[in-house]
Amino acid sequence: MKTYGDFTYHWAEMPLSKEELETIPYSHRVRPYLCILETKDGVLGFPSSTKVDKINYFENKVLRRKKDVTHLHKPTIIPYKNFTGEKPDQARKLSITERTEVIKKLYTLQRYYDYPEELFDYIDKFDLFVDVGDVIIYNGNQYIVANTNDDYMCFRVYPYARNGCYLEETDGLVYSIDYTERTVIKKDAHVKFSGHLQIGNYNNYQQNDINYDNFSELPVGSIITMGNKRIIIVRKEEKRTFILEGDTHTQYTDFELKCVQNRNYRYTINGTLSEERIMKLTQRKMN
């Protein structure tokens, strides 16, 4: 009996209606699918294309290989009758590294796309290669991995802005990293993937956790708090600094652009934003 799934590629006719199939050239109606698991209605998989170099892809949505690209934002149920006659042992199976890449991307994409619930019930069972910068879930709490040499040396992460923590923003989500809550997680522990943050920013924060005299000494991108105001340093000049300012509970996109003189202030450093994020926030306001 043939079996499908377990992160293997199989060729199948596209699961479309007869009318839709008739609009597609006959030779293009069969394509490879990355098959994840079997369900009562068919096989849950993702369509692949051999047009690797002909389209610009958003890399987080695809698994890119030498000869094909798999679209991970397009979950598809393929009826069993649609599969062609290749033998299961001839199917191409993903390496453990590729499987980890797919699982991590699916966890990220689930914020923006709808997936069948059984998909994550299934992939939750797999152990992952954990990298520095990964945000993982262990015993219901989130942690960011700072070192993987022995076990996982981590810091506690909160999925919201929190006083006294270092703020990072990625994929529209705010993470607060608490460097006072250091945790070691065994490598054989079962963890879930939640996201990824750039390692450079929070390493720099540990090295630069000092009180600056004025705004001119702060790096561009710094997020600071003064009373009930949150400020982002977006541009520095010799005698003045351009900032985005708003209440601590206001979205960054609603912050007001201001120019202030470089002088001494009392503030708390909370985190940093990337140059790309600053450019998006200030593009319209600078014009």
DOLOVO-687929 format. One line per 5 residues: number of its first residue (from 1); for each residue z, x, y of N, C-alpha, C, O. Coordinates in steps of 0.05 Angstrom, whole numbers, plus 5000, padded with zeros to 4 digits. Atoms other than C-alpha are relative to their C-alpha. Layout:
NUM> Z/X/Y/Z/X/Y/Z/X/Y/Z/X/Y  ...
//
This chain:
1> 5000/5017/4976/5000/5000/5000/5000/5018/5025/5016/5036/5027  5001/4984/4976/4981/5027/5068/5023/4995/5018/5033/4973/5020  4979/5003/4980/5034/5040/5120/4991/5012/5026/4975/5031/5026  5007/4990/4974/5028/5051/5194/5025/5004/5016/5047/4995/5008  4976/4996/4983/5074/5073/5249/5009/5029/4998/4994/5047/4990
6> 4987/4973/5001/5121/5133/5254/4985/5020/5017/4982/5043/5009  5014/4982/4981/5082/5163/5313/4976/5013/4988/4973/5038/4989  5025/4990/5012/5016/5170/5277/4976/4986/5013/4979/4963/5023  5024/5011/4989/4945/5158/5301/4984/4987/4977/4980/4999/4956  5018/5013/5019/4901/5107/5264/4978/4987/5016/4981/4978/5039
11> 5022/5013/4988/4833/5079/5280/5000/4970/4994/5006/4962/4971  4999/5029/5003/4829/5003/5291/4981/4987/5020/4976/4998/5041  5016/5016/4982/4784/4951/5321/5018/4989/5022/5040/4980/5017  4984/5009/4978/4808/4931/5390/5008/4970/4995/4992/4954/4988  4990/5028/5005/4852/4867/5384/4992/4982/5023/5009/4973/5039
16> 5011/5018/4979/4808/4824/5429/4988/4975/4987/4982/4975/4963  5014/5024/5010/4778/4755/5423/4971/5007/4994/4960/5027/5003  5028/4996/5007/4708/4748/5395/4983/5002/5025/4964/5018/5026  5015/5000/4974/4681/4733/5465/5004/5027/5014/4984/5038/5025  4995/4974/4986/4714/4796/5494/4987/5023/4985/4976/5041/4998
21> 5013/4978/5015/4689/4840/5438/4970/5001/5004/4958/5023/5004  5029/5001/4997/4618/4817/5449/4991/5013/5026/4967/5020/5029  5007/4986/4975/4620/4848/5519/5002/5030/4998/4996/5044/5017  4996/4971/5004/4636/4916/5490/4980/5011/4980/4975/4998/4959  5020/4988/5019/4583/4961/5457/5013/5003/4972/5036/5010/4970
26> 4990/5000/5027/4591/4958/5381/5014/5027/4993/5035/5026/4980  4989/4974/5007/4604/5033/5375/5027/5006/5014/5040/5025/5006  4976/4995/4985/4662/5028/5424/5023/4981/4993/5044/4982/5005  4980/5020/5006/4700/4971/5392/5023/5011/4983/5044/4999/4982  4980/4987/5017/4739/5017/5345/5010/5024/5015/4994/5041/5024
31> 4988/4978/4985/4787/5066/5378/5026/5009/4986/5037/4994/4970  4975/4991/5011/4848/5108/5359/5024/4987/5015/5023/4983/5039  4975/5010/4989/4918/5080/5370/5023/5017/4990/5024/5025/4967  4975/4987/5008/4984/5117/5370/5019/4978/4990/5029/4962/5006  4985/5022/5013/5022/5072/5321/5030/5008/4998/5036/5030/4987
36> 4971/4994/5000/5098/5070/5329/5015/4986/4978/5029/5000/4963  4985/5014/5022/5125/5016/5282/4985/4975/4993/4970/4963/5008  5012/5025/5010/5104/4957/5240/5018/4977/5007/5043/4979/5007  4985/5025/4994/5124/4886/5260/4987/4978/4982/4968/4983/4968  5010/5022/5016/5113/4819/5227/4972/4991/5010/4957/4979/4994
41> 5026/5009/4989/5053/4806/5273/4979/5022/5000/4956/5016/5005  5018/4978/5000/5021/4874/5266/5014/5026/5007/5038/5028/5004  4989/4974/4994/5030/4946/5287/5003/5004/5030/4983/5000/5045  4996/4994/4972/5060/4964/5355/4990/5028/5006/4999/5047/4994  5011/4974/4994/5019/5020/5385/4989/5002/5028/4992/4983/5044
46> 5011/4995/4974/4985/5049/5446/4972/5010/4998/4967/5028/4982  5028/4992/5002/4910/5057/5458/4996/5028/5010/5009/5037/5028  5007/4973/4992/4879/5125/5463/4971/5001/5008/4955/4984/5001  5027/4996/4990/4816/5150/5497/4992/5029/4997/5009/5047/5000  5009/4973/5002/4774/5212/5486/4989/5010/5027/4980/5033/5029
51> 5010/4993/4973/4753/5212/5560/5022/5015/5015/5033/5005/5035  4977/4985/4989/4805/5265/5576/4995/5009/5029/5013/5007/5046  5005/4987/4974/4771/5297/5636/4985/4982/5020/4978/4991/5042  5017/5017/4983/4734/5237/5665/5017/4982/5018/5005/4969/5036  4983/5018/4984/4793/5200/5695/5025/5015/5009/5036/5032/4994
56> 4975/4989/4991/4852/5221/5738/5023/4982/4992/5023/4958/4999  4979/5016/5011/4915/5198/5704/5026/5007/5014/5031/5029/5022  4972/4995/4992/4986/5189/5728/5014/5010/4976/5018/4996/4956  4991/4986/5025/5017/5239/5680/5023/4987/4986/5025/4989/4962  4977/5012/5014/5081/5200/5667/4992/4976/4983/5008/4966/4967
61> 5009/5023/5015/5039/5143/5639/4985/5008/4974/4979/4990/4958  5017/4993/5023/5002/5183/5586/5011/5024/4985/5028/5039/4995  4996/4976/5016/5008/5233/5530/4973/5013/4999/4954/5003/4987  5026/4986/4998/4953/5283/5544/4999/5022/4978/5016/5039/4977  5005/4980/5020/4926/5324/5486/4972/5012/5006/4959/5004/5024
66> 5026/4986/4995/4865/5370/5481/4976/4982/4999/4958/4984/5015  5024/5016/5004/4817/5317/5457/5004/4970/5005/4986/4954/5002  4995/5028/4994/4850/5251/5476/5023/4995/5019/5040/5013/5023  4978/5009/4982/4896/5214/5524/5010/4973/4989/4994/4955/4985  4988/5025/5009/4944/5160/5501/5014/4986/5023/5030/4998/5037
71> 4990/5015/4977/4962/5105/5550/5027/4987/4992/5027/4967/4979  4974/5009/5008/5037/5095/5543/5010/4976/5015/5031/4965/5008  4992/5024/4985/5041/5038/5593/4985/4975/4991/4987/4954/5003  5015/5022/5011/4997/4993/5550/5008/4994/4971/4992/4998/4953  4992/5007/5028/5037/4970/5489/4982/4978/4989/4976/4958/5002
76> 5020/5018/5012/4991/4934/5441/5009/4993/4971/5017/5011/4957  4996/5008/5027/5002/4894/5377/4972/4999/4986/4955/4983/4994  5025/4999/5014/4945/4911/5329/5003/4986/4973/5018/4995/4956  4998/5013/5026/4935/4862/5271/4992/5019/4978/4975/5036/4981  5005/4983/5023/4935/4894/5203/4970/5000/4992/4960/5020/4982
81> 5028/5003/5009/4864/4868/5189/4981/5017/5018/4958/5021/5010  5017/4985/4981/4838/4909/5249/4997/5029/4992/4979/5043/5002  5000/4972/5006/4852/4976/5218/4976/5007/4981/4969/4991/4964  5023/4991/5016/4794/5015/5188/5010/5013/4975/5034/5013/4969  4993/4993/5027/4792/5046/5120/5011/5028/4995/5011/5037/4972
86> 4990/4973/5005/4821/5116/5131/5027/4998/4986/5042/4979/4989  4976/5000/5016/4878/5134/5085/5024/5008/5018/5020/5024/5037  4976/4993/4984/4949/5139/5114/5005/5030/5001/5013/5040/5022  4994/4971/5000/4954/5212/5093/4980/5016/5016/4983/5040/5020  5020/4987/4983/4893/5227/5136/5007/4995/5030/4994/5007/5047
91> 4992/5006/4972/4927/5200/5199/5012/5025/5013/5026/5040/5000  4988/4978/4985/4946/5250/5253/5028/4992/5009/5031/4970/5021  4972/5006/4993/5021/5252/5264/5008/5019/5023/5001/5042/5023  4991/4984/4978/5054/5276/5328/5020/5020/4991/5035/5016/4972  4979/4980/5005/5095/5339/5327/5027/4990/5012/5027/4971/5027
96> 4974/5008/4989/5170/5333/5342/5000/5003/5030/5012/4986/5045  5001/4996/4971/5157/5361/5412/4984/4978/5013/4993/4968/5034  5016/5022/4988/5102/5310/5426/5015/4973/4998/5014/4957/5016  4984/5025/5004/5146/5254/5398/5022/4998/5021/5026/4977/5033  4979/5000/4979/5202/5274/5445/4988/4994/5027/5000/4979/5043
101> 5013/5006/4975/5154/5274/5504/4993/4970/5003/4998/4959/5024  5007/5028/5000/5130/5204/5486/5025/4983/5005/5025/4965/5021  4976/5016/4998/5201/5177/5478/5012/5002/5028/5020/4982/5040  4990/4997/4973/5224/5206/5545/4984/4985/5020/4995/4972/5038  5018/5015/4981/5164/5177/5581/5004/4970/4997/5003/4956/5017
106> 4996/5029/5004/5175/5109/5550/5026/4990/5013/5027/4969/5024  4975/5007/4988/5248/5108/5573/4996/4998/5031/5008/4981/5044  5005/5001/4971/5223/5123/5644/4983/4976/5007/4988/4963/5027  5019/5021/4993/5166/5073/5642/5011/4972/4996/5001/4953/5008  4990/5027/5004/5209/5015/5618/5011/4988/5025/5016/4963/5026
111> 4991/5012/4974/5233/5007/5690/4978/4985/5014/4983/4968/5031  5023/5011/4985/5163/4987/5711/4982/4983/4982/4966/4967/4993  5018/5015/5018/5129/4957/5649/5017/4985/4979/5039/4993/4973  4987/5015/5021/5147/4906/5596/4993/5011/4973/4970/5015/4967  5003/4990/5028/5157/4931/5525/5015/4981/4981/5036/4970/4989
116> 4985/5016/5020/5178/4894/5462/5027/5013/4995/5030/5037/4994  4972/4990/5004/5253/4900/5451/5003/5017/4976/5018/5036/4976  4997/4985/5025/5244/4926/5380/4990/5029/5003/4997/5046/4987  5009/4972/4996/5208/4988/5408/5023/5018/5005/5025/5040/4993  4978/4982/4993/5271/5017/5438/5022/4999/4979/5037/5018/4976
121> 4981/5000/5023/5314/4994/5380/4991/5021/4980/5008/5033/4967  5011/4981/5019/5268/5038/5338/5002/5029/5010/5012/5046/4995  5000/4972/4991/5262/5100/5382/5028/5010/5006/5032/5034/5008  4972/4992/4996/5337/5100/5396/5011/5016/4976/5030/5031/4979  4990/4987/5024/5345/5126/5325/4993/5030/4999/5004/5045/4983
126> 5010/4973/5001/5309/5191/5339/5017/5019/5017/5025/5013/5039  4988/4979/4984/5343/5255/5361/4979/5014/5017/4956/5016/5009  5019/4989/4981/5311/5288/5421/5005/5030/5006/5028/5039/5003  4996/4974/4988/5299/5358/5447/5010/4995/5028/4996/4982/5044  4989/5004/4973/5343/5359/5509/4995/5025/5017/5000/5047/5008
131> 5007/4978/4981/5321/5401/5569/5020/5001/5023/5033/4980/5029  4984/4998/4976/5359/5427/5629/4988/4981/5021/4963/4981/5026  5009/5019/4980/5354/5373/5683/4998/4972/4989/4996/4953/5004  5001/5027/5012/5352/5315/5633/5026/4985/5007/5048/4996/5005  4977/5018/4997/5398/5256/5649/5002/4985/4973/4984/4971/4965
136> 4996/5012/5027/5427/5233/5582/5023/4980/5000/5040/4981/5017  4978/5019/5004/5471/5176/5559/5015/5007/4975/5004/5009/4954  4982/4993/5023/5530/5193/5514/5025/4983/5003/5039/4985/5023  4976/5018/5000/5585/5144/5496/5001/4982/5024/5022/4976/5035  5002/5020/4978/5561/5096/5550/5000/5012/5028/4997/4997/5047
141> 5000/4986/4973/5565/5148/5607/4975/5017/5003/4963/5026/4983  5023/4984/4994/5509/5186/5641/5009/5028/5008/5029/5032/5022  4994/4972/4994/5508/5262/5646/4973/5014/5006/4952/5007/4995  5024/4982/4995/5459/5314/5674/5006/5026/4986/5027/5038/4989  4997/4975/5016/5447/5375/5630/4994/5024/5018/4973/5026/5029
146> 5003/4976/4984/5458/5441/5666/4995/5025/4984/4985/5045/4994  5003/4976/5017/5457/5489/5607/4997/4991/4971/5012/4973/4962  5004/5007/5028/5432/5485/5535/5002/5024/4982/4993/5023/4959  4999/4976/5016/5447/5555/5510/5015/4996/4974/5006/5004/4953  4984/5005/5024/5501/5534/5462/5000/4970/4995/4981/4959/4983
151> 5001/5029/5000/5521/5461/5467/4989/4991/5027/4980/5008/5043  5010/5009/4974/5501/5417/5526/5022/5000/5020/5041/4985/5018  4981/5000/4978/5541/5435/5588/4989/4981/5021/4967/4985/5031  5010/5022/4984/5536/5374/5632/5020/4994/5023/5043/5002/5023  4984/5012/4979/5562/5341/5696/4996/4970/4999/4975/4960/4993
156> 5000/5029/5000/5579/5268/5702/4981/4990/5022/4980/5000/5044  5019/5012/4981/5525/5225/5736/5007/4970/5002/5013/4957/4982  4996/5029/4995/5534/5156/5768/4974/4989/5011/4961/5002/5028  5026/5011/4991/5474/5110/5779/5001/4985/5026/4988/4965/5030  4997/5013/4974/5494/5093/5850/5012/5022/5019/5024/5041/5009
161> 4988/4981/4981/5516/5129/5914/5030/4999/4998/5042/4977/4997  4971/4999/5004/5587/5153/5907/5012/5022/5017/5001/5044/5018  4987/4981/4982/5633/5188/5956/5008/5026/4985/5018/5025/4963  4993/4975/5011/5643/5262/5943/4981/5011/4979/4986/5032/4967  5019/4991/5020/5583/5268/5898/4974/5009/5013/4969/5002/5037
166> 5025/4990/4990/5516/5302/5906/4978/4980/4993/4975/4973/4970  5020/5020/5004/5459/5252/5915/4973/5011/4993/4964/5031/5005  5028/4994/5006/5391/5258/5882/4985/4973/4997/4996/4954/4986  5016/5024/5002/5336/5206/5886/4974/5007/4986/4960/5026/4993  5025/4995/5015/5278/5202/5836/4991/4973/4988/5008/4958/4979
171> 5011/5025/5011/5232/5146/5813/5013/4975/5012/5016/4955/4999  4988/5023/4987/5265/5100/5864/5029/4995/4992/5041/4976/5001  4972/5003/5008/5334/5110/5832/5017/5021/5013/5008/5043/5019  4981/4982/4988/5395/5142/5863/5020/5009/4979/5032/4993/4965  4980/4988/5019/5438/5189/5821/5021/5014/5017/5014/5029/5036
176> 4978/4984/4988/5506/5216/5843/5011/5019/4979/5021/5010/4959  4991/4980/5019/5525/5281/5809/5028/5010/5009/5031/5019/5032  4973/4992/4994/5599/5296/5806/5006/5027/4987/5009/5029/4962  4996/4974/5011/5610/5371/5798/5029/5006/4992/5035/5027/4981  4972/4996/5009/5685/5362/5787/5003/4989/4972/5024/4995/4959
181> 4998/5011/5027/5671/5325/5721/4981/5015/4982/4958/5006/4976  5017/4984/5018/5644/5379/5675/5007/4992/4971/5030/4989/4964  4997/5008/5028/5633/5360/5602/4982/5016/4982/4960/5024/4989  5016/4986/5020/5609/5396/5540/4995/4980/4977/5014/4968/4966  5008/5019/5021/5570/5353/5490/4987/5016/4978/4969/5032/4983
186> 5011/4986/5023/5555/5379/5420/4970/4994/4997/4962/4971/5002  5028/5004/5003/5482/5389/5405/4993/4981/4978/4971/4969/4977  5006/5019/5022/5487/5348/5342/5008/4972/5006/5006/4954/4989  4992/5027/4992/5513/5288/5381/4974/4984/5006/4954/4995/5014  5023/5017/4995/5465/5229/5386/5001/4990/5029/5020/4977/5037
191> 5001/5008/4972/5445/5219/5459/4974/4985/5006/4954/4988/4991  5024/5014/4991/5395/5175/5495/4991/5012/5026/5007/5022/5042  5012/4989/4975/5348/5197/5550/5000/4978/5021/4994/4955/5016  5000/5019/4978/5355/5165/5618/4981/5007/5023/4970/4990/5036  5018/4991/4978/5314/5207/5667/5001/5030/5002/5012/5044/4984
196> 5001/4971/4997/5302/5277/5693/5002/5006/5030/4989/4993/5047  4997/4990/4972/5322/5313/5758/4992/5029/5001/4995/5044/4981  5008/4972/4997/5297/5379/5785/5025/5018/5000/5044/5013/5014  4977/4983/5003/5344/5435/5765/5007/5015/5025/5031/5020/5030  4995/4983/4977/5336/5475/5830/5019/4988/5020/5036/5002/5030
201> 4984/5013/4979/5368/5424/5876/5030/5001/4994/5045/5009/5012  4971/5001/5004/5435/5416/5842/5012/5027/4993/5036/5031/4996  4990/4973/5001/5440/5490/5825/5006/5011/5027/5026/5025/5032  4996/4991/4973/5431/5505/5898/5025/4987/5013/5038/5000/5029  4977/5014/4988/5484/5454/5916/5026/5014/4992/5044/5017/5009
206> 4976/4986/5009/5536/5491/5874/5003/5026/5016/5026/5034/5022  4998/4975/4986/5519/5556/5910/5005/4996/5030/5016/5014/5043  4998/5004/4971/5517/5525/5980/5021/4979/5008/5018/4967/5029  4980/5020/4994/5578/5480/5977/5020/5011/5020/5043/5017/5014  4984/4989/4979/5604/5504/6044/4998/4982/5025/4981/4965/5026
211> 5001/5015/4975/5617/5476/6113/4983/5015/5020/4990/5037/5029  5017/4988/4980/5561/5491/6162/5011/4993/5028/5025/4973/5031  4990/5005/4973/5576/5496/6237/4984/4979/5014/4995/4962/5029  5016/5020/4986/5517/5454/6261/4974/4995/4983/4969/5008/4963  5023/5009/5015/5453/5420/6239/4979/5022/4995/4965/5022/4975
216> 5020/4979/5002/5410/5482/6251/5004/5018/4975/4985/5031/4966  4995/4984/5024/5443/5516/6191/4995/4985/4974/4997/4997/4952  5005/5016/5024/5428/5459/6143/4971/5002/4992/4953/5002/5009  5028/5000/5009/5365/5463/6100/4987/4973/5004/5001/4953/5001  5014/5025/4998/5312/5410/6111/5002/4985/4974/5000/4997/4952
221> 4996/5016/5024/5323/5353/6063/5029/4994/4994/5035/4977/4977  4972/5004/5005/5399/5356/6066/5008/4971/5007/4999/4960/5027  4989/5027/4996/5435/5289/6061/5030/5004/5007/5045/5015/4991  4972/4996/4992/5501/5287/6099/5012/4973/5009/4997/4954/5015  4986/5024/4992/5553/5235/6117/5018/5006/5024/5033/5026/5024
226> 4982/4998/4977/5588/5227/6185/5011/4973/5005/4998/4955/5015  4988/5027/4997/5637/5169/6185/4985/4980/4982/4983/4984/4958  5015/5020/5015/5598/5107/6164/4970/5004/5002/4954/4986/4995  5029/4995/4997/5530/5140/6179/4991/5021/4979/5006/5039/4972  5013/4981/5018/5484/5176/6130/4976/5012/5015/4961/4997/5027
231> 5020/4986/4985/5437/5228/6158/4984/5018/4982/4995/5031/4964  5017/4982/5015/5377/5265/6129/4986/5019/5020/4974/5010/5039  5013/4980/4983/5352/5330/6161/4971/5001/4992/4964/5008/4969  5028/5000/5007/5276/5325/6165/4984/5021/5014/4962/5028/5005  5015/4979/4986/5255/5379/6215/5019/5015/5018/5036/5003/5031
236> 4982/4984/4984/5289/5437/6251/4984/5016/5021/4962/5027/5015  5011/4983/4979/5273/5471/6317/5023/5017/5011/5045/5014/5003  4980/4981/4990/5309/5525/6357/5024/4986/5012/5047/4994/5006  4978/5013/4986/5351/5478/6400/5005/4971/4992/5023/4958/5002  4997/5028/5008/5343/5410/6367/4992/4996/4971/4978/5013/4959
241> 5005/5007/5028/5338/5377/6299/4991/4971/4998/5003/4954/5011  5008/5027/5005/5300/5315/6277/5014/4989/4975/5015/5003/4954  4985/5011/5022/5340/5269/6232/4991/4971/4995/4980/4958/5013  5001/5028/5006/5336/5202/6197/5028/4990/4998/5044/5002/4983  4972/5009/4999/5399/5161/6209/5001/4971/4993/4985/4954/5002
246> 4995/5028/5007/5426/5097/6179/5028/4997/4989/5042/5016/4985  4974/5005/5012/5487/5064/6151/5000/5009/4971/4979/5012/4959  4998/4990/5027/5513/5088/6084/4989/4981/4979/4983/4989/4957  5010/5020/5019/5489/5023/6051/4972/4991/5006/4962/4972/4994  5028/5007/4993/5420/5021/6084/4980/5017/4984/4985/5040/4978
251> 5021/4986/5014/5357/5040/6047/4988/5021/5018/4986/5017/5042  5012/4979/4985/5325/5105/6068/4976/4992/5016/4972/5002/5039  5024/5009/4985/5261/5070/6088/5006/4986/5026/4988/4983/5043  4992/5014/4975/5300/5032/6142/5015/5018/5019/5024/5009/5040  4986/4981/4982/5332/5095/6172/4983/5004/5026/4959/5002/5025
256> 5012/4995/4973/5317/5109/6246/4996/5030/5004/5014/5046/4999  5006/4972/4994/5283/5174/6266/5012/5007/5028/5007/4993/5047  4987/4992/4975/5323/5211/6320/4997/5031/5004/4992/5045/4985  4999/4971/4993/5324/5279/6355/5027/5006/5013/5034/4993/5032  4973/4994/4990/5392/5311/6367/5002/5030/5007/4986/5046/4996
261> 4995/4973/4993/5417/5375/6399/5015/5015/4978/5032/5003/4965  4986/4984/5019/5441/5431/6354/5028/5008/5011/5030/5025/5028  4973/4993/4992/5516/5432/6363/5019/4994/4977/5010/4985/4956  4981/5003/5022/5579/5429/6320/5005/4970/4995/5009/4954/5013  4993/5027/5009/5591/5365/6280/5019/5002/4977/5021/5023/4963
266> 4983/5002/5024/5641/5344/6228/4986/4981/4980/4981/4958/4986  5015/5016/5020/5605/5320/6165/5005/5010/4972/5017/5031/4968  4998/4993/5029/5603/5321/6089/4972/5001/4989/4956/4983/4993  5026/4997/5013/5543/5347/6050/5000/4983/4974/5018/4986/4957  5002/5018/5023/5521/5295/5998/4978/5007/4980/4980/5002/4956
271> 5022/4995/5018/5455/5320/5970/4975/5009/5015/4977/5020/5037  5025/4991/4989/5382/5333/5984/4977/4982/4992/4979/4969/4971  5025/5013/5007/5313/5302/5984/4977/5020/4999/4979/5041/5012  5023/4982/5003/5247/5335/5964/4983/4998/5025/4984/4979/5040  5019/5000/4977/5194/5353/6016/4981/4976/4998/4974/4964/5018
276> 5018/5023/5004/5148/5300/5985/5013/4974/5009/5001/4958/5022  4986/5025/4993/5201/5246/5994/5004/4998/5030/5001/4977/5042  4996/5000/4971/5215/5267/6066/4973/4993/5014/4973/4978/5034  5026/5006/4988/5140/5265/6082/4994/4970/4999/4984/4959/5018  5005/5029/5002/5135/5193/6056/5018/4984/5019/5009/4965/5030
281> 4982/5015/4982/5196/5171/6096/4993/5003/5030/4998/4985/5045  5004/4994/4971/5174/5203/6162/4972/4997/5009/4966/4998/5033  5029/5000/4993/5098/5196/6160/4994/4980/5022/4981/4987/5042  5006/5020/4980/5095/5131/6198/5018/5003/5025/5009/4998/5047  4981/4998/4978/5157/5144/6241/4992/5022/5020/4998/5020/5043
286> 5008/4977/4983/5129/5211/6268/4976/4993/5017/4972/5005/5038  5025/5007/4985/5063/5179/6291/5006/4984/5025/4988/4977/5039
//
